[in-house]
Amino acid sequence: MTHGTIRVGVGGWTFEPWRGVFYPPTVKQKDELAYASRQLPVIEINGTYYGSQKPQTWAKWRSETPDGFVFTVKGSRFTTNRRVLAEAGESISRFFDQGILELGDRLGPVLWQMPHTKTFDPADVEAFLQLLPDKWQGHPIRHCIEARHDSFVDPAYIALLRKYKIGNVYADHGTYPEISDVTADFAYARLQTGSDDVATAYGDAGLDLWAGRLKTWAEGSHPEGLPRAGAAHAAAKAPREVFAFIIHEGKIRAPAGAQALIERVK
């Protein structure tokens, strides 16, 4: 295989404005995950950022999705929204102990989103990365980080992520820094500049551009034109898995955009 799997999805599945737009009128609310997971290969769970779930909830989510479907899971804000990341060990344990492993083979990377006020402190960030488990109860765990402060545009940050095999999240956003370096065996992009005034959020030209970029990542190369923090030390060229999510303000057109992008990367 010369390229890794590309999965394109959206954030969450419970969203009232999608009813009658993405969800046909015949789809009941209780069946929305079952429907969405058969239209899209991946969904980023955002609710876990705000609170924990019960083991039976995780198991239910798994049971409603088809083989091959993947959830990425946003880590708790109580872990990342703190002055000293090195003190997050207990919070990380609580997060994984809530029953996340009930997802089984549906579990993809865990996304740790830093607040926009969090600045890059190399020693503290490294201490945090050391706390992230590569396994939990014997199950392999992959992690990625979305940094939202310009101070993270630093080769030292990229070097730390690579040292601990933690993925970097590229944010296509109007305010947050663009950091497109690949630091793990997968790439992760959150596409947040789409518009509900466009039927497919990004339009044909934008979707064509992003399809090319996702394919380039999957082939193990770096997309032209995307800024890197550690450009002097490029990642080794190797096929890699790619996760991309259309998550824009309003997000009504996000599913249509994701489906259109899926067609372009097939």
PyRosetta script that sets phi, psi and omega in degrees:
from pyrosetta import init, pose_from_sequence

init()
pose = pose_from_sequence("MTHGTIRVGVGGWTFEPWRGVFYPPTVKQKDELAYASRQLPVIEINGTYYGSQKPQTWAKWRSETPDGFVFTVKGSRFTTNRRVLAEAGESISRFFDQGILELGDRLGPVLWQMPHTKTFDPADVEAFLQLLPDKWQGHPIRHCIEARHDSFVDPAYIALLRKYKIGNVYADHGTYPEISDVTADFAYARLQTGSDDVATAYGDAGLDLWAGRLKTWAEGSHPEGLPRAGAAHAAAKAPREVFAFIIHEGKIRAPAGAQALIERVK")
pose.set_psi(1, 131.0)
pose.set_omega(1, -175.9)
pose.set_phi(2, -96.4)
pose.set_psi(2, -2.7)
pose.set_omega(2, 178.1)
pose.set_phi(3, -151.9)
pose.set_psi(3, 157.4)
pose.set_omega(3, 178.9)
pose.set_phi(4, -85.9)
pose.set_psi(4, 171.8)
pose.set_omega(4, 179.2)
pose.set_phi(5, -70.6)
pose.set_psi(5, 136.1)
pose.set_omega(5, 176.3)
pose.set_phi(6, -107.5)
pose.set_psi(6, 123.0)
pose.set_omega(6, 177.2)
pose.set_phi(7, -118.1)
pose.set_psi(7, 128.5)
pose.set_omega(7, 179.7)
pose.set_phi(8, -121.5)
pose.set_psi(8, 131.9)
pose.set_omega(8, -179.2)
pose.set_phi(9, -150.9)
pose.set_psi(9, -156.4)
pose.set_omega(9, -177.6)
pose.set_phi(10, -134.2)
pose.set_psi(10, 177.1)
pose.set_omega(10, 177.0)
pose.set_phi(11, -96.6)
pose.set_psi(11, 117.4)
pose.set_omega(11, 177.7)
pose.set_phi(12, 75.3)
pose.set_psi(12, 179.4)
pose.set_omega(12, 177.6)
pose.set_phi(13, -142.3)
pose.set_psi(13, -13.2)
pose.set_omega(13, 178.7)
pose.set_phi(14, -96.3)
pose.set_psi(14, 101.4)
pose.set_omega(14, -175.7)
pose.set_phi(15, -153.0)
pose.set_psi(15, 108.5)
pose.set_omega(15, -172.0)
pose.set_phi(16, -53.9)
pose.set_psi(16, -43.1)
pose.set_omega(16, -179.0)
pose.set_phi(17, -62.6)
pose.set_psi(17, -15.2)
pose.set_omega(17, 176.6)
pose.set_phi(18, -77.2)
pose.set_psi(18, -16.3)
pose.set_omega(18, -177.7)
pose.set_phi(19, -72.8)
pose.set_psi(19, 119.4)
pose.set_omega(19, -175.3)
pose.set_phi(20, 90.7)
pose.set_psi(20, -9.1)
pose.set_omega(20, 176.3)
pose.set_phi(21, -110.1)
pose.set_psi(21, -62.2)
pose.set_omega(21, 174.2)
pose.set_phi(22, -91.1)
pose.set_psi(22, -45.4)
pose.set_omega(22, 178.7)
pose.set_phi(23, -88.3)
pose.set_psi(23, 123.2)
pose.set_omega(23, 175.4)
pose.set_phi(24, -61.7)
pose.set_psi(24, 153.7)
pose.set_omega(24, 179.9)
pose.set_phi(25, -56.7)
pose.set_psi(25, -23.4)
pose.set_omega(25, -178.1)
pose.set_phi(26, -78.7)
pose.set_psi(26, -11.7)
pose.set_omega(26, -178.6)
pose.set_phi(27, -85.8)
pose.set_psi(27, 120.4)
pose.set_omega(27, 178.6)
pose.set_phi(28, -75.4)
pose.set_psi(28, 154.4)
pose.set_omega(28, -178.4)
pose.set_phi(29, -57.3)
pose.set_psi(29, -38.3)
pose.set_omega(29, -179.2)
pose.set_phi(30, -67.1)
pose.set_psi(30, -15.8)
pose.set_omega(30, -177.9)
pose.set_phi(31, -105.1)
pose.set_psi(31, 9.2)
pose.set_omega(31, -174.4)
pose.set_phi(32, -67.2)
pose.set_psi(32, -38.2)
pose.set_omega(32, 177.2)
pose.set_phi(33, -65.6)
pose.set_psi(33, -42.7)
pose.set_omega(33, 178.8)
pose.set_phi(34, -58.7)
pose.set_psi(34, -40.6)
pose.set_omega(34, 179.1)
pose.set_phi(35, -70.0)
pose.set_psi(35, -50.8)
pose.set_omega(35, -175.8)
pose.set_phi(36, -60.2)
pose.set_psi(36, -38.6)
pose.set_omega(36, -177.0)
pose.set_phi(37, -73.7)
pose.set_psi(37, -6.6)
pose.set_omega(37, 174.9)
pose.set_phi(38, -104.2)
pose.set_psi(38, -3.9)
pose.set_omega(38, 173.9)
pose.set_phi(39, -104.1)
pose.set_psi(39, -25.5)
pose.set_omega(39, -175.9)
pose.set_phi(40, -130.6)
pose.set_psi(40, 145.1)
pose.set_omega(40, -177.0)
pose.set_phi(41, -84.8)
pose.set_psi(41, -9.5)
pose.set_omega(41, -176.3)
pose.set_phi(42, -154.9)
pose.set_psi(42, 146.4)
pose.set_omega(42, 173.2)
pose.set_phi(43, -136.1)
pose.set_psi(43, 137.3)
pose.set_omega(43, 175.0)
pose.set_phi(44, -91.1)
pose.set_psi(44, 121.1)
pose.set_omega(44, 178.7)
pose.set_phi(45, -83.1)
pose.set_psi(45, 116.0)
pose.set_omega(45, -178.1)
pose.set_phi(46, -96.8)
pose.set_psi(46, -25.3)
pose.set_omega(46, -176.5)
pose.set_phi(47, -61.3)
pose.set_psi(47, -24.9)
pose.set_omega(47, -179.3)
pose.set_phi(48, -70.7)
pose.set_psi(48, -12.8)
pose.set_omega(48, 175.1)
pose.set_phi(49, -69.7)
pose.set_psi(49, -31.5)
pose.set_omega(49, -173.4)
pose.set_phi(50, -96.3)
pose.set_psi(50, -26.6)
pose.set_omega(50, -178.4)
pose.set_phi(51, -166.2)
pose.set_psi(51, 167.8)
pose.set_omega(51, -177.5)
pose.set_phi(52, -88.7)
pose.set_psi(52, 166.1)
pose.set_omega(52, 179.7)
pose.set_phi(53, -121.3)
pose.set_psi(53, 163.9)
pose.set_omega(53, 176.7)
pose.set_phi(54, -88.0)
pose.set_psi(54, 151.1)
pose.set_omega(54, 179.9)
pose.set_phi(55, -53.1)
pose.set_psi(55, -38.4)
pose.set_omega(55, -179.1)
pose.set_phi(56, -67.1)
pose.set_psi(56, -25.9)
pose.set_omega(56, 176.4)
pose.set_phi(57, -69.8)
pose.set_psi(57, -45.9)
pose.set_omega(57, 176.9)
pose.set_phi(58, -58.8)
pose.set_psi(58, -43.4)
pose.set_omega(58, -179.4)
pose.set_phi(59, -64.1)
pose.set_psi(59, -38.5)
pose.set_omega(59, 178.7)
pose.set_phi(60, -64.3)
pose.set_psi(60, -43.0)
pose.set_omega(60, 179.0)
pose.set_phi(61, -60.5)
pose.set_psi(61, -41.3)
pose.set_omega(61, 179.1)
pose.set_phi(62, -62.7)
pose.set_psi(62, -44.1)
pose.set_omega(62, -174.4)
pose.set_phi(63, -66.5)
pose.set_psi(63, -22.8)
pose.set_omega(63, -176.7)
pose.set_phi(64, -89.3)
pose.set_psi(64, -3.7)
pose.set_omega(64, -175.3)
pose.set_phi(65, -112.1)
pose.set_psi(65, 153.1)
pose.set_omega(65, -177.1)
pose.set_phi(66, -81.8)
pose.set_psi(66, 163.9)
pose.set_omega(66, 174.8)
pose.set_phi(67, -56.8)
pose.set_psi(67, 138.8)
pose.set_omega(67, 178.8)
pose.set_phi(68, 92.0)
pose.set_psi(68, -14.9)
pose.set_omega(68, 178.2)
pose.set_phi(69, -74.9)
pose.set_psi(69, 149.9)
pose.set_omega(69, -178.1)
pose.set_phi(70, -132.6)
pose.set_psi(70, 138.6)
pose.set_omega(70, 167.6)
pose.set_phi(71, -103.8)
pose.set_psi(71, 133.9)
pose.set_omega(71, 160.8)
pose.set_phi(72, -99.0)
pose.set_psi(72, 150.7)
pose.set_omega(72, -169.8)
pose.set_phi(73, -127.2)
pose.set_psi(73, 125.9)
pose.set_omega(73, 178.2)
pose.set_phi(74, -79.8)
pose.set_psi(74, 127.8)
pose.set_omega(74, 179.7)
pose.set_phi(75, -68.4)
pose.set_psi(75, 162.9)
pose.set_omega(75, -174.9)
pose.set_phi(76, -65.8)
pose.set_psi(76, 139.9)
pose.set_omega(76, 175.2)
pose.set_phi(77, -66.7)
pose.set_psi(77, -23.9)
pose.set_omega(77, 178.7)
pose.set_phi(78, -70.4)
pose.set_psi(78, -16.6)
pose.set_omega(78, 175.8)
pose.set_phi(79, -83.4)
pose.set_psi(79, -45.2)
pose.set_omega(79, -171.6)
pose.set_phi(80, -94.8)
pose.set_psi(80, -25.0)
pose.set_omega(80, -178.3)
pose.set_phi(81, -87.5)
pose.set_psi(81, 66.2)
pose.set_omega(81, -179.4)
pose.set_phi(82, -143.5)
pose.set_psi(82, 155.1)
pose.set_omega(82, -177.0)
pose.set_phi(83, -68.6)
pose.set_psi(83, -39.7)
pose.set_omega(83, -177.9)
pose.set_phi(84, -116.2)
pose.set_psi(84, 105.2)
pose.set_omega(84, -179.2)
pose.set_phi(85, -65.1)
pose.set_psi(85, -28.6)
pose.set_omega(85, -178.7)
pose.set_phi(86, -62.7)
pose.set_psi(86, -14.7)
pose.set_omega(86, -179.2)
pose.set_phi(87, -97.1)
pose.set_psi(87, 16.7)
pose.set_omega(87, -173.6)
pose.set_phi(88, -90.7)
pose.set_psi(88, 4.2)
pose.set_omega(88, -174.2)
pose.set_phi(89, -55.6)
pose.set_psi(89, -48.2)
pose.set_omega(89, -178.7)
pose.set_phi(90, -64.1)
pose.set_psi(90, -38.4)
pose.set_omega(90, 179.2)
pose.set_phi(91, -65.8)
pose.set_psi(91, -39.5)
pose.set_omega(91, 177.5)
pose.set_phi(92, -62.7)
pose.set_psi(92, -43.3)
pose.set_omega(92, 179.2)
pose.set_phi(93, -62.0)
pose.set_psi(93, -43.6)
pose.set_omega(93, 179.0)
pose.set_phi(94, -61.9)
pose.set_psi(94, -38.0)
pose.set_omega(94, -179.8)
pose.set_phi(95, -61.7)
pose.set_psi(95, -47.4)
pose.set_omega(95, -177.7)
pose.set_phi(96, -75.9)
pose.set_psi(96, -23.4)
pose.set_omega(96, 179.9)
pose.set_phi(97, -79.3)
pose.set_psi(97, -5.2)
pose.set_omega(97, -177.2)
pose.set_phi(98, -74.4)
pose.set_psi(98, -12.2)
pose.set_omega(98, 178.5)
pose.set_phi(99, 118.9)
pose.set_psi(99, 14.8)
pose.set_omega(99, -176.4)
pose.set_phi(100, -58.3)
pose.set_psi(100, -29.3)
pose.set_omega(100, -178.8)
pose.set_phi(101, -69.3)
pose.set_psi(101, -10.7)
pose.set_omega(101, 174.3)
pose.set_phi(102, -62.4)
pose.set_psi(102, -18.2)
pose.set_omega(102, 176.3)
pose.set_phi(103, -69.0)
pose.set_psi(103, -20.3)
pose.set_omega(103, 178.7)
pose.set_phi(104, 57.8)
pose.set_psi(104, -130.0)
pose.set_omega(104, -176.7)
pose.set_phi(105, -75.7)
pose.set_psi(105, 0.5)
pose.set_omega(105, 175.6)
pose.set_phi(106, -84.7)
pose.set_psi(106, -9.0)
pose.set_omega(106, -176.1)
pose.set_phi(107, -79.3)
pose.set_psi(107, 117.8)
pose.set_omega(107, 173.7)
pose.set_phi(108, -100.1)
pose.set_psi(108, -157.0)
pose.set_omega(108, -178.5)
pose.set_phi(109, -63.1)
pose.set_psi(109, 150.4)
pose.set_omega(109, 172.9)
pose.set_phi(110, -96.9)
pose.set_psi(110, 126.7)
pose.set_omega(110, -177.7)
pose.set_phi(111, -98.4)
pose.set_psi(111, 121.5)
pose.set_omega(111, 175.5)
pose.set_phi(112, -105.1)
pose.set_psi(112, 112.9)
pose.set_omega(112, -174.6)
pose.set_phi(113, -101.4)
pose.set_psi(113, 118.8)
pose.set_omega(113, 179.6)
pose.set_phi(114, -81.0)
pose.set_psi(114, 143.3)
pose.set_omega(114, 175.6)
pose.set_phi(115, -65.4)
pose.set_psi(115, 154.8)
pose.set_omega(115, -175.3)
pose.set_phi(116, -67.6)
pose.set_psi(116, -14.9)
pose.set_omega(116, 179.2)
pose.set_phi(117, -89.8)
pose.set_psi(117, -8.5)
pose.set_omega(117, -176.4)
pose.set_phi(118, -77.7)
pose.set_psi(118, 120.8)
pose.set_omega(118, 179.2)
pose.set_phi(119, -96.1)
pose.set_psi(119, 161.2)
pose.set_omega(119, -176.0)
pose.set_phi(120, -79.7)
pose.set_psi(120, 113.9)
pose.set_omega(120, 173.2)
pose.set_phi(121, -116.2)
pose.set_psi(121, 103.5)
pose.set_omega(121, -172.7)
pose.set_phi(122, -52.2)
pose.set_psi(122, -43.9)
pose.set_omega(122, -177.3)
pose.set_phi(123, -67.1)
pose.set_psi(123, -42.0)
pose.set_omega(123, -178.8)
pose.set_phi(124, -70.4)
pose.set_psi(124, -40.9)
pose.set_omega(124, 178.4)
pose.set_phi(125, -63.6)
pose.set_psi(125, -42.0)
pose.set_omega(125, 178.5)
pose.set_phi(126, -63.4)
pose.set_psi(126, -40.1)
pose.set_omega(126, 177.8)
pose.set_phi(127, -61.1)
pose.set_psi(127, -38.1)
pose.set_omega(127, 177.8)
pose.set_phi(128, -66.2)
pose.set_psi(128, -45.7)
pose.set_omega(128, 179.9)
pose.set_phi(129, -60.3)
pose.set_psi(129, -35.2)
pose.set_omega(129, 178.6)
pose.set_phi(130, -66.4)
pose.set_psi(130, -24.2)
pose.set_omega(130, -179.8)
pose.set_phi(131, -80.5)
pose.set_psi(131, -21.0)
pose.set_omega(131, -176.0)
pose.set_phi(132, -74.0)
pose.set_psi(132, 119.0)
pose.set_omega(132, -175.0)
pose.set_phi(133, -75.3)
pose.set_psi(133, 135.2)
pose.set_omega(133, 174.1)
pose.set_phi(134, -82.0)
pose.set_psi(134, -12.4)
pose.set_omega(134, 173.0)
pose.set_phi(135, -143.5)
pose.set_psi(135, 150.2)
pose.set_omega(135, 173.3)
pose.set_phi(136, -135.8)
pose.set_psi(136, 116.4)
pose.set_omega(136, -175.8)
pose.set_phi(137, 52.7)
pose.set_psi(137, 39.8)
pose.set_omega(137, 176.7)
pose.set_phi(138, 85.0)
pose.set_psi(138, -6.2)
pose.set_omega(138, -178.1)
pose.set_phi(139, -94.6)
pose.set_psi(139, 125.8)
pose.set_omega(139, 178.9)
pose.set_phi(140, -60.9)
pose.set_psi(140, 138.6)
pose.set_omega(140, 179.5)
pose.set_phi(141, -125.5)
pose.set_psi(141, 131.8)
pose.set_omega(141, 173.7)
pose.set_phi(142, -109.2)
pose.set_psi(142, 145.1)
pose.set_omega(142, -177.9)
pose.set_phi(143, -127.6)
pose.set_psi(143, 154.0)
pose.set_omega(143, 170.0)
pose.set_phi(144, -146.2)
pose.set_psi(144, 157.9)
pose.set_omega(144, -175.9)
pose.set_phi(145, -127.0)
pose.set_psi(145, 133.9)
pose.set_omega(145, 172.1)
pose.set_phi(146, -106.1)
pose.set_psi(146, 109.6)
pose.set_omega(146, 178.1)
pose.set_phi(147, -92.1)
pose.set_psi(147, 137.3)
pose.set_omega(147, -173.4)
pose.set_phi(148, -121.2)
pose.set_psi(148, 13.0)
pose.set_omega(148, 178.4)
pose.set_phi(149, -120.1)
pose.set_psi(149, 141.3)
pose.set_omega(149, -175.4)
pose.set_phi(150, -59.6)
pose.set_psi(150, -23.1)
pose.set_omega(150, -178.6)
pose.set_phi(151, -64.6)
pose.set_psi(151, -17.5)
pose.set_omega(151, 178.8)
pose.set_phi(152, -78.3)
pose.set_psi(152, -8.3)
pose.set_omega(152, 175.8)
pose.set_phi(153, -77.2)
pose.set_psi(153, 78.4)
pose.set_omega(153, -170.1)
pose.set_phi(154, -149.8)
pose.set_psi(154, 128.6)
pose.set_omega(154, 177.9)
pose.set_phi(155, -54.8)
pose.set_psi(155, -29.7)
pose.set_omega(155, -179.7)
pose.set_phi(156, -65.7)
pose.set_psi(156, -33.8)
pose.set_omega(156, 177.6)
pose.set_phi(157, -66.0)
pose.set_psi(157, -45.8)
pose.set_omega(157, 179.4)
pose.set_phi(158, -62.5)
pose.set_psi(158, -40.6)
pose.set_omega(158, 179.0)
pose.set_phi(159, -62.3)
pose.set_psi(159, -38.5)
pose.set_omega(159, 178.6)
pose.set_phi(160, -66.5)
pose.set_psi(160, -44.7)
pose.set_omega(160, 179.1)
pose.set_phi(161, -59.5)
pose.set_psi(161, -43.7)
pose.set_omega(161, -179.9)
pose.set_phi(162, -66.9)
pose.set_psi(162, -38.5)
pose.set_omega(162, 179.9)
pose.set_phi(163, -56.9)
pose.set_psi(163, -39.0)
pose.set_omega(163, -176.2)
pose.set_phi(164, -104.1)
pose.set_psi(164, 7.4)
pose.set_omega(164, 177.1)
pose.set_phi(165, 58.6)
pose.set_psi(165, 41.1)
pose.set_omega(165, 177.8)
pose.set_phi(166, -101.7)
pose.set_psi(166, 133.5)
pose.set_omega(166, -178.0)
pose.set_phi(167, -73.7)
pose.set_psi(167, 150.7)
pose.set_omega(167, 173.9)
pose.set_phi(168, -101.3)
pose.set_psi(168, 137.5)
pose.set_omega(168, 178.4)
pose.set_phi(169, -98.0)
pose.set_psi(169, 123.3)
pose.set_omega(169, 174.1)
pose.set_phi(170, -85.2)
pose.set_psi(170, 127.0)
pose.set_omega(170, 179.0)
pose.set_phi(171, -109.9)
pose.set_psi(171, 114.9)
pose.set_omega(171, 171.8)
pose.set_phi(172, -87.9)
pose.set_psi(172, 92.8)
pose.set_omega(172, -169.3)
pose.set_phi(173, -143.2)
pose.set_psi(173, 154.2)
pose.set_omega(173, -177.6)
pose.set_phi(174, -75.3)
pose.set_psi(174, -18.0)
pose.set_omega(174, -174.3)
pose.set_phi(175, -121.7)
pose.set_psi(175, -41.9)
pose.set_omega(175, -174.4)
pose.set_phi(176, -72.7)
pose.set_psi(176, 154.1)
pose.set_omega(176, -178.1)
pose.set_phi(177, -67.1)
pose.set_psi(177, 146.9)
pose.set_omega(177, 174.6)
pose.set_phi(178, -91.3)
pose.set_psi(178, 114.4)
pose.set_omega(178, 177.3)
pose.set_phi(179, -128.4)
pose.set_psi(179, 106.3)
pose.set_omega(179, -171.7)
pose.set_phi(180, -106.1)
pose.set_psi(180, 6.5)
pose.set_omega(180, 179.7)
pose.set_phi(181, -59.1)
pose.set_psi(181, 139.3)
pose.set_omega(181, 174.0)
pose.set_phi(182, -94.4)
pose.set_psi(182, 127.2)
pose.set_omega(182, -172.7)
pose.set_phi(183, -125.0)
pose.set_psi(183, 3.3)
pose.set_omega(183, -179.7)
pose.set_phi(184, -143.9)
pose.set_psi(184, -167.8)
pose.set_omega(184, -179.5)
pose.set_phi(185, -86.2)
pose.set_psi(185, 15.6)
pose.set_omega(185, 175.7)
pose.set_phi(186, -146.9)
pose.set_psi(186, 157.7)
pose.set_omega(186, 173.6)
pose.set_phi(187, -113.7)
pose.set_psi(187, 149.6)
pose.set_omega(187, -175.4)
pose.set_phi(188, -139.5)
pose.set_psi(188, 123.3)
pose.set_omega(188, -178.3)
pose.set_phi(189, -128.8)
pose.set_psi(189, 137.8)
pose.set_omega(189, 176.0)
pose.set_phi(190, -117.1)
pose.set_psi(190, 111.0)
pose.set_omega(190, -172.9)
pose.set_phi(191, -96.6)
pose.set_psi(191, 105.3)
pose.set_omega(191, -166.3)
pose.set_phi(192, -119.7)
pose.set_psi(192, 16.6)
pose.set_omega(192, -179.5)
pose.set_phi(193, -113.6)
pose.set_psi(193, 19.0)
pose.set_omega(193, 176.5)
pose.set_phi(194, -71.6)
pose.set_psi(194, 174.4)
pose.set_omega(194, -177.5)
pose.set_phi(195, -137.1)
pose.set_psi(195, 140.3)
pose.set_omega(195, 175.6)
pose.set_phi(196, -74.3)
pose.set_psi(196, -7.8)
pose.set_omega(196, 175.2)
pose.set_phi(197, -80.3)
pose.set_psi(197, -7.4)
pose.set_omega(197, 178.8)
pose.set_phi(198, -113.0)
pose.set_psi(198, 131.2)
pose.set_omega(198, -173.0)
pose.set_phi(199, -56.8)
pose.set_psi(199, -33.0)
pose.set_omega(199, -179.7)
pose.set_phi(200, -113.8)
pose.set_psi(200, 24.8)
pose.set_omega(200, 175.1)
pose.set_phi(201, 71.1)
pose.set_psi(201, -48.8)
pose.set_omega(201, -177.5)
pose.set_phi(202, -110.2)
pose.set_psi(202, -12.4)
pose.set_omega(202, -178.2)
pose.set_phi(203, 76.3)
pose.set_psi(203, 167.5)
pose.set_omega(203, -174.4)
pose.set_phi(204, -60.9)
pose.set_psi(204, -47.2)
pose.set_omega(204, -177.2)
pose.set_phi(205, -64.1)
pose.set_psi(205, -43.7)
pose.set_omega(205, 179.8)
pose.set_phi(206, -65.1)
pose.set_psi(206, -40.5)
pose.set_omega(206, 179.1)
pose.set_phi(207, -68.4)
pose.set_psi(207, -38.7)
pose.set_omega(207, 176.7)
pose.set_phi(208, -61.2)
pose.set_psi(208, -43.2)
pose.set_omega(208, 179.5)
pose.set_phi(209, -61.6)
pose.set_psi(209, -46.0)
pose.set_omega(209, -177.9)
pose.set_phi(210, -71.2)
pose.set_psi(210, -32.8)
pose.set_omega(210, 176.0)
pose.set_phi(211, -61.0)
pose.set_psi(211, -42.4)
pose.set_omega(211, 178.2)
pose.set_phi(212, -63.9)
pose.set_psi(212, -41.5)
pose.set_omega(212, 179.8)
pose.set_phi(213, -65.0)
pose.set_psi(213, -42.9)
pose.set_omega(213, 179.9)
pose.set_phi(214, -64.3)
pose.set_psi(214, -39.3)
pose.set_omega(214, 177.9)
pose.set_phi(215, -64.7)
pose.set_psi(215, -39.6)
pose.set_omega(215, 179.3)
pose.set_phi(216, -62.9)
pose.set_psi(216, -45.7)
pose.set_omega(216, 175.7)
pose.set_phi(217, -58.3)
pose.set_psi(217, -45.3)
pose.set_omega(217, -177.1)
pose.set_phi(218, -62.9)
pose.set_psi(218, -30.3)
pose.set_omega(218, 179.1)
pose.set_phi(219, -81.0)
pose.set_psi(219, -10.3)
pose.set_omega(219, 177.1)
pose.set_phi(220, 99.2)
pose.set_psi(220, 8.5)
pose.set_omega(220, 179.0)
pose.set_phi(221, -106.3)
pose.set_psi(221, -178.6)
pose.set_omega(221, -179.3)
pose.set_phi(222, -110.8)
pose.set_psi(222, 129.5)
pose.set_omega(222, -179.7)
pose.set_phi(223, -63.2)
pose.set_psi(223, 134.2)
pose.set_omega(223, -179.8)
pose.set_phi(224, -65.4)
pose.set_psi(224, 136.0)
pose.set_omega(224, 174.5)
pose.set_phi(225, 93.4)
pose.set_psi(225, -9.3)
pose.set_omega(225, 178.7)
pose.set_phi(226, -92.8)
pose.set_psi(226, 126.5)
pose.set_omega(226, -176.0)
pose.set_phi(227, -71.6)
pose.set_psi(227, 141.2)
pose.set_omega(227, 177.9)
pose.set_phi(228, -117.4)
pose.set_psi(228, 146.5)
pose.set_omega(228, 176.6)
pose.set_phi(229, -81.9)
pose.set_psi(229, -29.3)
pose.set_omega(229, -178.7)
pose.set_phi(230, -120.5)
pose.set_psi(230, 49.8)
pose.set_omega(230, -173.3)
pose.set_phi(231, -59.9)
pose.set_psi(231, -26.2)
pose.set_omega(231, -178.4)
pose.set_phi(232, -70.9)
pose.set_psi(232, -15.3)
pose.set_omega(232, -178.6)
pose.set_phi(233, -130.9)
pose.set_psi(233, 81.7)
pose.set_omega(233, -177.3)
pose.set_phi(234, -70.4)
pose.set_psi(234, 152.8)
pose.set_omega(234, 177.1)
pose.set_phi(235, -67.9)
pose.set_psi(235, 150.4)
pose.set_omega(235, 176.5)
pose.set_phi(236, -62.0)
pose.set_psi(236, 141.0)
pose.set_omega(236, -178.3)
pose.set_phi(237, -77.1)
pose.set_psi(237, 118.3)
pose.set_omega(237, 179.2)
pose.set_phi(238, -160.6)
pose.set_psi(238, 144.7)
pose.set_omega(238, 177.9)
pose.set_phi(239, -55.4)
pose.set_psi(239, 139.7)
pose.set_omega(239, -179.8)
pose.set_phi(240, -143.4)
pose.set_psi(240, 153.0)
pose.set_omega(240, 176.0)
pose.set_phi(241, -71.3)
pose.set_psi(241, 146.6)
pose.set_omega(241, -178.9)
pose.set_phi(242, -129.6)
pose.set_psi(242, 132.1)
pose.set_omega(242, 174.3)
pose.set_phi(243, -118.1)
pose.set_psi(243, 131.4)
pose.set_omega(243, 178.0)
pose.set_phi(244, -139.1)
pose.set_psi(244, 139.8)
pose.set_omega(244, -176.5)
pose.set_phi(245, -132.6)
pose.set_psi(245, 131.4)
pose.set_omega(245, 173.5)
pose.set_phi(246, -91.5)
pose.set_psi(246, 111.8)
pose.set_omega(246, -174.7)
pose.set_phi(247, -139.6)
pose.set_psi(247, 85.4)
pose.set_omega(247, -178.8)
pose.set_phi(248, -111.5)
pose.set_psi(248, 165.4)
pose.set_omega(248, 178.9)
pose.set_phi(249, -60.8)
pose.set_psi(249, 130.7)
pose.set_omega(249, -175.2)
pose.set_phi(250, 94.9)
pose.set_psi(250, -50.3)
pose.set_omega(250, 173.5)
pose.set_phi(251, 50.5)
pose.set_psi(251, 15.5)
pose.set_omega(251, 179.3)
pose.set_phi(252, -62.6)
pose.set_psi(252, -38.0)
pose.set_omega(252, -176.4)
pose.set_phi(253, -91.1)
pose.set_psi(253, 3.7)
pose.set_omega(253, -177.3)
pose.set_phi(254, -58.4)
pose.set_psi(254, -47.7)
pose.set_omega(254, 179.6)
pose.set_phi(255, -60.8)
pose.set_psi(255, -40.2)
pose.set_omega(255, 178.7)
pose.set_phi(256, -64.1)
pose.set_psi(256, -39.2)
pose.set_omega(256, 177.8)
pose.set_phi(257, -65.0)
pose.set_psi(257, -42.7)
pose.set_omega(257, 179.4)
pose.set_phi(258, -63.4)
pose.set_psi(258, -43.0)
pose.set_omega(258, 179.8)
pose.set_phi(259, -64.8)
pose.set_psi(259, -39.5)
pose.set_omega(259, 178.6)
pose.set_phi(260, -67.0)
pose.set_psi(260, -36.3)
pose.set_omega(260, 179.1)
pose.set_phi(261, -70.5)
pose.set_psi(261, -37.7)
pose.set_omega(261, 176.4)
pose.set_phi(262, -57.3)
pose.set_psi(262, -44.2)
pose.set_omega(262, 180.0)
pose.set_phi(263, -61.4)
pose.set_psi(263, -33.6)
pose.set_omega(263, -177.9)
pose.set_phi(264, -76.3)
pose.set_psi(264, -25.4)
pose.set_omega(264, -177.4)
pose.set_phi(265, -99.1)
pose.set_psi(265, -1.0)
pose.set_omega(265, -179.9)
pose.set_phi(266, -62.8)
pose.dump_pdb("model.pdb")
